[in-house]
């Protein structure tokens, strides 16, 4: 056999062994069970406030409460928000902005109806809400 062939077979076997995952692991000498990946999920709510023309984005925190992101719509977006395709386009755009959100430390600077809409989302978490703005 040529050295190249032996090298290629060895390389393929090494790659295959590195990417192969075992489906079971032993927890006791007589039993095995399938190892499963934990389930991950996240829920994001979008809500349009017609009084302030803001789009609110609400997500759950790790333990309790939630985050409320507030975005002031532009004049064009205020028209688009009333169509399915327009709303989806705005939502997709805002999802890309979430990592750049600015914390709102003083809740009194937020319109009352926006605070109320975020608070009605979860009555038990009113005092555990973090507010952010997506307008820069």
C-alpha positions as CSV (number, residue, x, y, z in Angstrom):
1,X,0.0,0.0,0.0
2,X,1.1,3.5,-0.7
3,X,2.0,5.8,2.2
4,X,-0.7,8.3,0.9
5,X,-3.4,5.7,1.1
6,X,-2.5,4.7,4.7
7,X,-2.3,8.4,5.7
8,X,-5.8,9.1,4.1
9,X,-7.4,6.1,5.8
10,X,-5.9,7.1,9.1
11,X,-7.1,10.7,8.7
12,X,-10.6,9.6,7.8
13,X,-10.7,7.2,10.8
14,X,-9.5,10.0,13.2
15,X,-12.1,12.5,11.9
16,X,-14.9,9.9,12.2
17,X,-13.9,9.0,15.7
18,X,-13.7,12.7,16.7
19,X,-17.2,13.4,15.5
20,X,-19.0,10.3,16.6
21,X,-21.0,10.7,19.8
22,X,-22.0,7.9,22.1
23,X,-25.7,7.5,22.5
24,X,-25.6,5.7,25.9
25,X,-23.6,5.9,29.0
26,X,-23.6,3.5,31.9
27,X,-25.0,4.7,35.3
28,X,-24.8,1.2,36.8
29,X,-23.1,-2.0,35.9
30,X,-26.4,-3.5,34.6
31,X,-28.3,-0.6,33.2
32,X,-27.7,2.0,30.4
33,X,-29.8,4.9,29.3
34,X,-29.8,7.2,26.3
35,X,-28.1,10.5,27.0
36,X,-30.3,13.4,25.8
37,X,-29.6,17.0,25.1
38,X,-31.6,19.3,27.4
39,X,-34.6,21.2,25.9
40,X,-34.0,24.9,25.3
41,X,-36.9,27.3,24.7
42,X,-37.6,31.0,24.7
43,X,-40.7,33.0,24.2
44,X,-40.7,36.5,22.8
45,X,-43.9,38.7,22.8
46,X,-44.3,41.7,20.5
47,X,-47.1,44.1,21.4
48,X,-48.0,47.4,19.6
49,X,-49.1,50.2,21.9
50,X,-51.4,52.4,19.7
51,X,-51.3,55.2,22.3
52,X,-47.6,55.8,22.2
53,X,-46.8,54.2,18.8
54,X,-44.2,52.0,20.5
55,X,-43.6,48.4,19.8
56,X,-42.9,46.5,23.1
57,X,-40.9,43.3,23.2
58,X,-41.2,41.2,26.3
59,X,-39.0,38.2,27.2
60,X,-38.8,36.1,30.3
61,X,-35.8,36.4,32.7
62,X,-33.9,33.2,33.8
63,X,-35.6,32.9,37.2
64,X,-38.6,35.3,37.4
65,X,-39.8,38.5,36.0
66,X,-39.1,39.7,32.5
67,X,-37.4,42.2,30.2
68,X,-39.3,44.8,28.4
69,X,-37.8,46.5,25.4
70,X,-39.4,49.7,24.1
71,X,-39.0,50.8,20.5
72,X,-40.5,54.1,19.1
73,X,-41.7,53.3,15.6
74,X,-40.8,55.6,12.7
75,X,-43.6,57.2,10.6
76,X,-43.1,54.5,7.9
77,X,-43.1,51.7,10.5
78,X,-46.3,53.1,12.0
79,X,-48.0,52.2,8.7
80,X,-46.2,48.9,8.3
81,X,-47.1,47.6,11.7
82,X,-50.7,47.2,10.6
83,X,-49.9,44.6,8.0
84,X,-48.7,41.0,8.6
85,X,-45.6,41.4,6.4
86,X,-44.8,44.8,7.7
87,X,-45.1,43.7,11.3
88,X,-42.9,40.6,10.6
89,X,-40.2,42.8,9.0
90,X,-40.2,45.2,12.0
91,X,-40.0,42.3,14.4
92,X,-37.1,40.7,12.6
93,X,-35.2,44.0,12.5
94,X,-35.8,44.6,16.2
95,X,-34.5,41.1,17.1
96,X,-31.2,42.1,15.6
97,X,-31.1,45.2,17.9
98,X,-31.7,43.4,21.2
99,X,-28.0,43.0,22.0
100,X,-27.5,46.8,21.6
101,X,-30.4,47.9,23.9
102,X,-29.8,50.6,26.5
103,X,-31.0,50.2,30.1
104,X,-33.7,52.6,31.3
105,X,-32.9,53.2,35.0
106,X,-35.6,55.7,35.7
107,X,-39.0,54.1,35.1
108,X,-40.7,57.5,35.5
109,X,-39.2,58.5,32.1
110,X,-41.3,55.8,30.4
111,X,-44.8,56.5,29.2
112,X,-47.3,55.1,31.7
113,X,-49.2,53.0,29.2
114,X,-46.0,51.3,28.1
115,X,-45.2,50.4,31.8
116,X,-48.7,49.2,32.3
117,X,-48.7,47.0,29.2
118,X,-45.4,45.5,30.3
119,X,-46.7,45.0,33.8
120,X,-49.9,43.4,32.7
121,X,-47.9,40.8,31.0
122,X,-47.2,39.2,34.4
123,X,-48.9,40.7,37.4
124,X,-46.6,38.9,39.8
125,X,-43.4,40.3,38.3
126,X,-44.3,44.0,38.3
127,X,-41.4,44.8,40.6
128,X,-39.0,42.6,38.7
129,X,-39.1,44.2,35.3
130,X,-36.0,45.5,33.5
131,X,-36.8,48.1,30.9
132,X,-34.6,48.8,27.8
133,X,-34.8,51.2,24.8
134,X,-33.9,50.2,21.3
135,X,-33.8,53.7,19.9
136,X,-30.4,55.2,19.6
